[in-house]
Amino acid sequence: MAVTSPSSPDRWGLPLGLSAFVLWGAMPLFFPLLEPAGPVEIIAHRVVWSLVFCLVLLLVTRTFGSFVAVLRNGRAMGVLAVASVLIIVNWTTYVYAVLSGHVLDAALGYFINPLLTVLLGVLVLRERLRVAQWVALGFGAAAVVVISTGVGGLPWIALVLAGAFGLYSLVKNRVGRDVGALPGLAAETAVATPFALAYLLFLGATGAGTFTTEGSGHALLLAACGVITGLPLLLFSAAARRLPLSVVGMLQYLTPVLQFLLGLLVFGEHMPPTRWAGFALVWVALVILSVDGTRHARATRLAARPGRSRGR
């Protein structure tokens, strides 16, 4: 059986990738359906039902053994426990942003994320940046200053989202080669599930929970958090194996673009001139980063061709 390499994408790669990023981008439409549940209750359900969804898929695909192997790997579980904390911070902040009318700030966070990832490479991995990358970071920093000036304070939602997800990606990179997407998500949610269940039981005991008090439709929507969380991740994982990294990198911008359009056109959030200016600076930074990354990748491929080292 032929194996498709990422450098030779098959016909399913692009539809799978588009589906993943569209689902992530459309999430602001889903979470308001879960009210009157608050952000923390929603995240607790998201953790529990994500684990259920992952366990079902592991059984159906007969890969449960890989999940057990991760659980037995103390080093991997230690790293995944840190990843679990970071992704829950990201999820909680995101749900809070959507339910409190800050979808545009959430979109800004995911626009900033590639820039913060570059910065983390310098601070944590001691990477050396090219001039264009420093320029892009400068535009990103200017954007934060401009937006902070216009809205009367730091855009903390955007910064927390970008920071938590950037650190999450860095931590996951440490185990990514050894742990698959599905077993990894199952392990991360397994770490958090006891705390999530304890919180849900507390809500139930005090009468503050909504799972059993708002009707079966509301309960089903809360349970659907597992599918909403796991499905795009699996679609992305399948796409990443079929598409070149450059294509995946460009597709990632689809999510914040959709979030931005939803915040502006569907939720009617206010967009003062300073916020437009801040977003424009971020977009300029991303263009610089993308062009530089494309040129660097092309130069690397050319340098690696046979005969280049002999001056051909």
C-alpha positions as CSV (number, residue, x, y, z in Angstrom):
1,M,0.0,0.0,0.0
2,A,1.4,3.4,-1.0
3,V,2.1,5.9,1.8
4,T,1.4,9.6,1.0
5,S,4.1,11.9,2.3
6,P,3.4,15.4,3.5
7,S,5.4,16.8,0.5
8,S,2.9,15.1,-1.9
9,P,-0.5,16.0,-0.5
10,D,-3.4,13.6,-1.5
11,R,-6.9,14.8,-2.4
12,W,-8.2,14.5,1.2
13,G,-5.5,16.7,2.8
14,L,-7.0,20.1,2.0
15,P,-10.7,19.2,2.8
16,L,-9.6,17.7,6.1
17,G,-7.5,20.7,7.0
18,L,-10.2,23.2,6.0
19,S,-12.8,21.3,8.0
20,A,-10.6,21.4,11.2
21,F,-9.9,25.1,11.0
22,V,-13.4,26.0,10.0
23,L,-14.8,24.1,13.0
24,W,-12.3,25.9,15.3
25,G,-13.2,29.2,13.8
26,A,-16.9,28.6,14.2
27,M,-16.7,27.7,17.9
28,P,-18.0,31.2,19.1
29,L,-21.4,30.1,17.7
30,F,-21.5,27.0,19.9
31,F,-20.6,28.2,23.4
32,P,-23.5,30.7,23.8
33,L,-25.9,27.7,23.2
34,L,-24.6,26.3,26.6
35,E,-25.8,29.2,28.7
36,P,-26.9,29.6,31.5
37,A,-23.8,27.4,32.2
38,G,-20.8,29.5,33.1
39,P,-17.3,29.2,31.7
40,V,-15.9,27.0,34.4
41,E,-18.8,24.6,34.3
42,I,-18.6,24.4,30.5
43,I,-14.9,23.6,30.7
44,A,-15.5,20.9,33.3
45,H,-18.0,19.2,31.0
46,R,-15.6,19.8,28.1
47,V,-12.8,17.9,29.9
48,V,-15.0,15.0,31.0
49,W,-16.8,14.5,27.7
50,S,-13.6,14.9,25.7
51,L,-12.2,12.0,27.7
52,V,-15.3,9.9,27.0
53,F,-15.1,10.7,23.3
54,C,-11.4,9.9,23.1
55,L,-11.9,6.6,24.9
56,V,-14.7,5.6,22.6
57,L,-12.5,6.4,19.5
58,L,-9.5,4.5,21.0
59,L,-11.7,1.4,21.4
60,V,-13.2,1.7,18.0
61,T,-9.9,2.2,16.3
62,R,-8.3,-0.5,18.5
63,T,-5.6,1.8,19.7
64,F,-6.4,1.7,23.4
65,G,-3.1,0.1,24.0
66,S,-1.3,3.3,22.9
67,F,-3.2,5.2,25.5
68,V,-2.3,2.7,28.2
69,A,1.4,3.0,27.1
70,V,1.3,6.8,27.6
71,L,-0.3,6.4,31.1
72,R,2.6,4.1,32.0
73,N,5.3,6.5,30.8
74,G,6.0,8.7,33.8
75,R,8.0,11.3,31.9
76,A,5.4,11.7,29.2
77,M,2.6,12.0,31.7
78,G,4.5,14.6,33.6
79,V,4.8,16.7,30.5
80,L,1.2,16.1,29.5
81,A,0.1,17.2,33.0
82,V,1.7,20.6,32.3
83,A,0.1,20.6,28.9
84,S,-3.3,19.8,30.5
85,V,-3.0,22.9,32.8
86,L,-2.1,25.1,29.9
87,I,-4.9,24.0,27.6
88,I,-7.5,24.3,30.3
89,V,-6.3,27.9,30.9
90,N,-6.7,28.5,27.2
91,W,-10.1,26.8,27.0
92,T,-11.5,28.7,30.0
93,T,-10.2,32.1,28.8
94,Y,-11.7,31.4,25.4
95,V,-15.1,30.4,26.7
96,Y,-15.1,33.4,29.0
97,A,-14.2,35.7,26.0
98,V,-17.1,34.3,23.9
99,L,-19.7,34.5,26.7
100,S,-18.6,38.0,27.8
101,G,-18.6,39.6,24.3
102,H,-14.9,39.6,23.6
103,V,-14.7,37.4,20.5
104,L,-12.6,40.0,18.7
105,D,-10.0,39.7,21.6
106,A,-10.0,36.0,21.2
107,A,-9.4,36.4,17.4
108,L,-6.5,38.8,18.2
109,G,-5.0,36.2,20.6
110,Y,-4.9,33.6,17.8
111,F,-3.5,36.2,15.3
112,I,-0.7,37.0,17.9
113,N,0.0,33.3,18.6
114,P,2.5,32.7,15.7
115,L,4.4,35.8,16.8
116,L,4.5,34.7,20.4
117,T,5.7,31.3,19.3
118,V,8.7,32.9,17.6
119,L,9.4,34.9,20.8
120,L,9.2,31.7,22.9
121,G,11.8,30.2,20.6
122,V,14.2,33.0,21.6
123,L,13.4,33.0,25.3
124,V,13.1,29.3,25.9
125,L,15.0,27.5,23.1
126,R,17.6,30.2,22.6
127,E,17.0,30.4,18.9
128,R,18.5,33.1,16.8
129,L,16.0,35.1,14.8
130,R,16.4,36.5,11.3
131,V,16.0,40.2,10.7
132,A,12.5,39.8,9.3
133,Q,11.4,37.9,12.3
134,W,12.6,40.7,14.6
135,V,10.7,43.2,12.5
136,A,7.5,41.1,12.7
137,L,7.9,41.0,16.5
138,G,8.3,44.7,16.6
139,F,5.0,45.2,14.7
140,G,3.3,42.8,17.1
141,A,4.6,44.7,20.1
142,A,3.4,47.9,18.5
143,A,0.0,46.4,18.0
144,V,-0.3,45.5,21.7
145,V,0.7,49.1,22.6
146,V,-1.8,50.7,20.2
147,I,-4.7,48.5,21.3
148,S,-3.9,49.0,25.0
149,T,-3.9,52.7,24.4
150,G,-7.3,52.6,22.6
151,V,-9.1,50.3,25.0
152,G,-7.7,51.6,28.2
153,G,-5.6,48.6,29.2
154,L,-3.8,45.5,28.1
155,P,-5.8,43.1,25.9
156,W,-5.3,40.5,28.5
157,I,-7.7,38.0,27.0
158,A,-5.7,37.9,23.7
159,L,-2.4,37.7,25.6
160,V,-3.5,34.9,27.9
161,L,-4.9,32.9,25.0
162,A,-1.8,33.4,22.9
163,G,0.5,32.7,25.8
164,A,-1.2,29.6,27.1
165,F,-1.5,28.1,23.6
166,G,2.1,29.0,22.7
167,L,3.4,27.4,25.8
168,Y,1.1,24.4,25.3
169,S,2.5,23.9,21.8
170,L,6.0,24.1,23.1
171,V,5.3,21.5,25.8
172,K,3.5,19.2,23.3
173,N,6.5,19.5,21.0
174,R,8.5,17.7,23.8
175,V,6.3,14.6,23.5
176,G,4.8,15.0,20.0
177,R,7.2,12.5,18.4
178,D,6.3,9.8,20.9
179,V,2.6,10.4,21.6
180,G,-0.1,10.6,19.0
181,A,-2.8,13.2,18.9
182,L,-5.6,11.0,20.2
183,P,-3.8,9.2,23.0
184,G,-2.2,12.6,24.0
185,L,-5.6,14.4,24.2
186,A,-7.0,11.4,26.2
187,A,-4.1,11.6,28.6
188,E,-4.4,15.3,29.0
189,T,-8.1,15.1,29.8
190,A,-7.6,12.1,32.0
191,V,-5.2,14.2,34.2
192,A,-7.9,16.9,34.6
193,T,-11.0,14.7,34.8
194,P,-10.9,14.0,38.6
195,F,-10.9,17.8,39.2
196,A,-13.6,18.4,36.7
197,L,-15.8,15.7,38.1
198,A,-15.3,17.0,41.6
199,Y,-16.3,20.4,40.5
200,L,-19.4,19.1,38.7
201,L,-20.4,17.1,41.7
202,F,-20.0,20.2,43.9
203,L,-22.2,22.1,41.5
204,G,-24.8,19.4,41.6
205,A,-24.8,19.1,45.4
206,T,-25.2,22.9,45.8
207,G,-27.9,23.2,43.1
208,A,-25.7,25.5,41.1
209,G,-25.1,23.1,38.2
210,T,-27.2,23.3,35.0
211,F,-26.7,19.7,33.6
212,T,-29.8,18.3,35.3
213,T,-31.9,21.4,35.7
214,E,-32.1,22.9,32.2
215,G,-33.6,20.0,30.3
216,S,-32.4,17.2,28.2
217,G,-31.5,19.4,25.3
218,H,-29.1,21.4,27.4
219,A,-27.5,18.2,28.8
220,L,-27.0,16.9,25.3
221,L,-25.3,20.1,24.3
222,L,-23.0,20.0,27.2
223,A,-22.1,16.4,26.4
224,A,-21.5,17.4,22.8
225,C,-18.5,19.4,24.1
226,G,-16.5,16.2,23.8
227,V,-17.2,15.9,20.0
228,I,-16.7,19.6,19.5
229,T,-13.3,19.3,21.1
230,G,-12.0,16.1,19.7
231,L,-13.3,16.1,16.1
232,P,-11.4,19.1,14.8
233,L,-8.2,17.9,16.5
234,L,-8.5,14.5,14.7
235,L,-9.3,16.2,11.4
236,F,-6.2,18.4,11.9
237,S,-4.0,15.4,12.8
238,A,-5.1,13.6,9.6
239,A,-4.6,16.7,7.5
240,A,-1.1,17.4,8.9
241,R,0.0,13.9,7.7
242,R,-1.2,14.7,4.2
243,L,-0.2,18.4,3.6
244,P,3.1,20.2,3.4
245,L,3.9,22.2,6.5
246,S,3.7,25.4,4.5
247,V,0.1,24.7,3.6
248,V,-0.8,23.9,7.2
249,G,0.8,27.1,8.3
250,M,-1.3,29.2,6.0
251,L,-4.5,27.3,6.9
252,Q,-4.1,28.2,10.6
253,Y,-5.0,31.8,9.9
254,L,-8.4,30.7,8.8
255,T,-9.5,30.2,12.4
256,P,-8.8,33.8,13.7
257,V,-10.2,35.2,10.4
258,L,-13.5,33.5,11.0
259,Q,-13.5,34.5,14.7
260,F,-12.8,38.1,13.7
261,L,-15.7,38.1,11.2
262,L,-18.1,36.5,13.7
263,G,-17.2,39.0,16.4
264,L,-17.6,41.9,13.9
265,L,-20.5,40.9,11.8
266,V,-22.5,38.4,13.9
267,F,-22.0,39.5,17.5
268,G,-21.7,43.2,16.6
269,E,-18.7,43.9,18.8
270,H,-17.4,47.5,18.8
271,M,-14.3,48.1,16.6
272,P,-12.9,51.6,17.4
273,P,-10.1,53.1,15.1
274,T,-7.3,52.2,17.5
275,R,-8.4,48.5,17.5
276,W,-8.5,48.6,13.7
277,A,-5.0,50.0,13.7
278,G,-3.8,47.4,16.2
279,F,-5.2,44.5,14.1
280,A,-3.6,46.1,11.0
281,L,-0.2,46.0,12.6
282,V,-0.7,42.4,13.6
283,W,-1.7,41.5,10.0
284,V,1.4,43.3,8.7
285,A,3.5,41.3,11.2
286,L,2.0,38.0,10.0
287,V,2.6,38.9,6.3
288,I,6.2,39.6,7.1
289,L,6.5,36.4,9.1
290,S,4.8,34.3,6.4
291,V,6.9,35.7,3.5
292,D,10.1,35.3,5.5
293,G,9.2,31.7,6.5
294,T,8.4,30.8,2.9
295,R,11.6,32.3,1.5
296,H,13.7,30.6,4.2
297,A,12.1,27.2,3.6
298,R,12.7,27.6,-0.2
299,A,16.4,28.6,0.4
300,T,16.8,25.6,2.7
301,R,15.4,23.2,0.1
302,L,17.6,24.7,-2.6
303,A,20.7,24.4,-0.4
304,A,19.9,20.8,0.3
305,R,19.8,19.8,-3.4
306,P,22.6,17.5,-4.6
307,G,25.4,19.4,-6.1
308,R,24.8,22.8,-4.4
309,S,27.8,22.3,-2.1
310,R,30.0,21.8,-5.2
311,G,29.0,25.2,-6.6
312,R,26.6,23.9,-9.2
